[in-house]
Amino acid sequence: MIKQQNFLYEDDLFNQQYKNPPAKPKSNNKEEIKEYIKKLTEFLKFHQYLYYIKNQPIISDKTFDEKLKELEELEKEYPEFALEDSPTHLIGSDLEQEFPKFEHKIPVLSLMNTYTVKEVLDWAQKTGAKTFLVEWKVDGATLVLYYENGILKHGVTRGSGNIGDDVTPNAKTIRSIPLKLKEKIDLIVRGEAYMTYSDFERFNEEYGSIYANPRNLTSGSLKHKKSKEVAKRPLRWVAFDGYIQNKNFTKDSDTLKYLEELGLPVFQDNIVCSLNELEKTIKEFEKKEKELDIPVDGLVIKIDDRELREKLGYTANSPRWAVAYKFEPDLARTRIIAIETFVGRTGRITPRAKLEPVKLAGTTVSYATLHNEDYIKKLGIRIGAEVLVSKRGEIIPAVEEVIDPGDGPEYKFPERCPSCNSKLVKDKDSVDWFCPNPECDERLIQSLIFFCGRKQMDIDGLGEKTIRTLYNKGFIKYIENIYELPKYKNELVNLENFGEKSVNIILDGIESSKQKEFRVVLPSLGLKEISFNVTDLLIQNGYDSIDKIFQLVNEKNAKEKLMEIKGIGEEIADAIITQFKDPRIVERINKLRKYGLQFEQKKADIDTNLKQIFKDQVWCVTGTFKHFKPREKALEEVLKRGGKSTSSITSKTTHLLVGENPGSKLDKAKKLGIKIITEEEFIKLLKDN
Ligand SMILES: [Zn+2]
């Protein structure tokens, strides 16, 4: 255990020789091989540190695994050259000093990796097992929960496998983790903390993030020193393994069923299959992966028979009764042509790489995000570099790895805003540069684009291009100006490329946005920390109108009252109070209210006069409708008749109402076997009942 200390490298090791794999020896000269083994060991230890301790890998898992395999083989051939602290002997550790250490009651071992279906089948055959349990290998961070007498006592990271960090206060902020089980039992349950792609995307949009992917954000969040910060982050958790005292299940799948009965989240996709069905099952999972909103990097295949497991036992590092099957990530090789920077509505400056266009996951990619200045430095990115870019799920492509930095000059981050030329500023703990100018043209334009966006007010006709034109011609500058546009109809019609028809679309869009609920209006304003999530928390806790919020922030104990709400910490409370007391913001809101926007949450209560035909159903909606404008009106009908509504498709969704031009929700619903209803069918349902 003590040996792990050897992995604690200092930050200054960034920028040095271990960034790239060492060159292979040209001959079989023993001295050369010895030196190569030493360098390879250092290389792997360095990247293991970046991965497990820093949560900032700069090479792909595949490269790491390949190099680890190479070292393993060399050590077999030349055992005399193997180093005592070789990473092949130890499992990676993520120990940190800030959290109390916790010794796992059952060591958390890593799984043997396989990369081809054949490897999996060979392993499966060798075990002699008849049935296998196939589960998603979620790309998050392992979190083991310890329940005593049915109460959550500890949430512990994997750590070295033997000793982890006790992050209980953080674990308790994760909504999918029950603090109390349905039975008073002692239980150790392993699971994975993770974040969906859409939550990750939303989080990045709202807060800006230095994290490259949901996994990094998840493990970074688990070890965040302030649990109230963790509460802001949309973490989820799913169980994959349980150890229950006095209950001996013969099959692992029965254990999982029991975990579910206790109130723990378990994936519904888990499948038990025979050896003959294994190949087909793996292929089916692989097909499904493209549609998943959950980041997965492969499958876990376990023997379902617990008795056989005991017999097979363990190797030094991993169980013999399970393997991980890793999917190939979608990576493409290309070259950086230029590095550009953008300013967003909050003033944050984001760099992105212009790429030589390359095919990736079925689309042509010409740009990839570079996150921030630190990321560029750490990866050693410069113009002309040959890089690997990845695209996972719906996330914008990112530069993952530099293959060849090229001989261009080192990239220098700009000191001034690309839009207004203000000198950029940086908060003490921030990795991001900001344009401090609230009147910065691009910031204002981005605020307007955000407000009108599909996920916010969804105003037809006001896309980015139109917004830029209207801004440049002086028609709109602030959000409230959008609602003054009808006054200028004649002037708009005469603008180049506009015309009566497109102006009517814009004005109709503006008009129908007035029907958007308060829970959508408030976060669309783009105020600091006032996200969809925070708005929902406010509404759920009785602050369901702007007047109630105005009243609250002027009370003496406003901060205490806000912080009593689970999920609202000090930072959010402060942001709510300062902004809703700011006369400029109050004036903007009052103007918007005068123009007819909703500043009070409508209660779409059950209407007892109607038959409760949608009881126990969960409805989602996609596309546009002839009769229901905006489409939320259709969901109101569902609520009135005892149903529930949801904004995204999950395993709980029972019906999808489909209009014209449906989005990706339709494909997802089809995959999940969710009932699909057209507008006509829906109207008929309402009429018949
Ligand atoms: Zn600026």
Boltz pocket constraint, residues with backbone or C-beta under 6 A from the ligand:
constraints:
  - pocket:
      binder: B
      contacts: [[A, 343], [A, 417], [A, 418], [A, 419], [A, 420], [A, 421], [A, 422], [A, 435], [A, 436], [A, 437], [A, 440], [A, 441], [A, 442], [A, 443]]
      max_distance: 6.0
